[in-house]
Amino acid sequence: MLLFAFGAIDVSILSEGKVIPRNTPWVLTLTFSLSPSSDTVSYVRIDLGDSATFSNYTTDGVFDYASVSTSSNSITLSSFTFAPGGNGRITFRDLRITAPEGLKNLSITLAGPTDTLTLGVGVVVIREDTTVPLRFFHNVLAERPVLVNENVRVRGVITAVFGNKAYMQDTFRDTVSGLVLYGSLGVNPGELIVAEGTFSPYRGLEEISYPNILYREFVGVPEPVVVDGLNRARERYSGVLIRVDSVRFDTTLITVPVGQNVPIIDRYNNSGNLYLDRYGNVESFPPPDTIFDLVGVVDEDSGSAGNIYRIVPREPSDLIFYNSVMLLGQSPYFSLKGKASTWKFALSSFSPVAKFRVCANGLSEDEMGRAKLGSRSPTNVLTFGDTVCAEFWNPAFTSDTLTLTLAPHSEDSLVLLLFSALDTADIYRRSVFSPRLYFTTPISEVQAYGDDYSSNLLGQTVLVGGVVLADASAFSTSNTSTYIYDGTGGVNLYSSQFLGLKEGMLVVALGTVTEYNGLTEVLFSSVKVLGTDTLPRPMKLERGVALNEDLEGNLVQLDTVVVTSPPSYAGIGKSFTVYNGTVPVTVYVYPNTGIDLSNIEVGKYISVRGIVGQYDNTPPYTSGYQLLPRKSLDIMAAPGTGYTADELQVSVSKNVFVAGKETARIEVKGPKGTYSLRIYDGMGRVVKTLVEGGGAGIYEWDGTNRAGRRVPPGIYALVVVVNTLESGSQKVVRPIVVVAK
């Protein structure tokens, strides 16, 4: 609201719709209020400027009785009485402004018997796509006051997430700029986001509060912007991911704490602050006594002490030290409890390391004694209380691999501390990089059940890890429900808060094992994204095998199955039935998957893959198994028009192959009917039935028998039979040769 009190006219003007997309039809409403002490107004003129036009208007309040004259970009009201304490409103419809993006002032003149007042009312011209350039939100620009408390739409890439604060950066059309999206949003670094919410700055930081996410797409985190000096890491770069080289700590600092502004100085003696967010991945560490390069997002914390700008690193790798060892990566990210494991850590140093020490509380002297730095064994194994260290003298490496071979462990995690010195006479300096080793409960143990089909670990707290099998948003955007797989099995991860976990993310989650309508879940209290990984190949379900408890949480594929019931509403989604041979399978499709079911008709053959879920609210929870497709590619037409022919046709694209290593691809075309595909050995015995009662389409044989074992090398016969009502049966035989390696 704008207040004006010049001379005898005391007026306030409230603008609605003052954030206007460039060259786009819009509606702008101006509400005028005279104070009780104001002079009477009998004349109002609004000039929109040369870059603006409008096609029509409406008036309310005292302006209903005015005489009105208009041009394409102005309106004049006269012959009315606007008394003190009164209100009037003018609404411009089909308003178009072709001016460049930015602040534009409308000229408004009010006149009464004794006074005339001319003033400007600001509107902000934004992009045609209705998103506001992020640079407009900063307090060094004139647009910012107009935008405060306005509902706005923004676009940018997420560069960092700390708790409820997600940092967004615009790298597309503007000078690099950023802001914060605040709320439990479930967004992840690297996602291109379009969001809508209220611009409400907090302690100097530009924030959009509790926005709605309108669009999301993964594009990757941009490279940090190199800023030459801490004095430049101010308002212009607020919210932006930057890099400042050659900074140092105060030498009197004993440790770099979490949750406090820590003074730092650059090479020009400009001062700034480093801040370790408690939701970040950088733990407290002793500061080095030399310079380092710093990467992080620019944050603000302004109060009575003034504007405080600080740089917040995301990961240990955002602090690049020149006198200590850095961690470039590790494999694996987690290991299973109760199993021996081998860990490898890629190390790097700017200068040759003269001595190196790795320590841990939780490893034995024997385990540390088996440590390897490249091919080198430890020079010494030292024990300090509960901490055991492996020490290497004169390794002289700038890059090398640390290998640890561990016995089975039962704890959830342990931390390695890395120390190094560039000279054998120097004291050790601890690296900020402290790799954490996670030991997770095998999902197969979480899924193991007793007589009532409930998990044997029901009610227990577990740490589980695995690759995410489906975007969480495919199943819900109000809570988190997705599945992870760790090589031993799959399980549902659930939280009442939505987190945007993505397919392919490698995560560890701490939570309680629960059962929901027969579905085993880990109700997690925390989850950490460790990296990315490839998804497992779907388990191909043999003909005649039904979904069951042993398959729950796993990614499963059904090839060439016939639809026996049309899609119908069930809960929030739709379900339909296919027959896997003679066994019915329920396919349940959530609406958020975007899967088009318009072509799913009874009698059609499809191939479908998905995660095995369960919904059974009746003990002992032995039914209600469902196949849950995740995306459009999970349901594909199999035979239909593409595999129909008058005569049975069979082709094998790889009929000479190594069993267990390769597969024979079998394409079957023919009339409508029921098909069987069997593999026979040289004695005429059935080795494996690929399909019984299915349809034409694409099949594969991996060279295994009914027990899943590889068949011996030799010549085998593929026998395909189709039975039809019109023409009886047809049969085709094709040879397939299995060879040795």
Buried (B, 14 or more C-beta within 10 A) or exposed (E): EBEBEEEBBBBBBBBEBBBBBBBBEBBBBBBBBBBEEBBBBBBBBBBBBEBBBBEEBEBEBBBEEBEBEBEEBBBBBEEBEBEBEBBBBBBBBEBBBEBEBBBBEBBBBBBBEEBBBEBEBBBBBBBEEBBBBBBBBBBEBEBBEBBEEBEBBBBBBBBBBBEEBBBBBBBEEBEBBBBBBBBEBBBBBBBBBBBBBBBBBBEBBBBBBBBEBEEBEBEEBBEBBEBBBBBBBBBBBBBBBBBBBBBBBEEEBEEBEBEEBBEBBBBEEBEBBBBBBEEBBBBEBBBBEEBBBBBBBBBBBBEEEEBBBBBBBBBBBBBBBBBBBBBEBBEBBBBBBEEEBEBEBBBBBBEEBBBBBBBBEBBBEEBBEBBBBEEBEBBEBBEEEEEBBBBBBEBEBEEBBBBBEBEEBEEBBBEBBBBBBBEEEEEBBBBBBBBBBBBBBBBBBBBBBEEEBBBEBBEEBBBBBBBBBBBBBBBBEEBBBBBBBBEBBBBBBBBEEBBBBBBBBBBBBBBBBBBBEBBBBBBBEEBBBBBEBEEBEBBBBBBBBEBEBEBBBBBBBBBBBBBEBEBEEBEEBBBBBBBBBEBBBBBBBBEBBEBEBEEBEEEBBBBBBBBBBBBBEEEEBBEBBBBBBBBEEBBEBBBBEEBEEEEBBBEBEEBEBBBBEBBBBBBBBBBBBBBBBBBBBEEEEEBBBBBBBBBBBBBEBBBBBEEEEBBEBEEBBBBBBBBBEEEEEBEBEBEBEBEEE
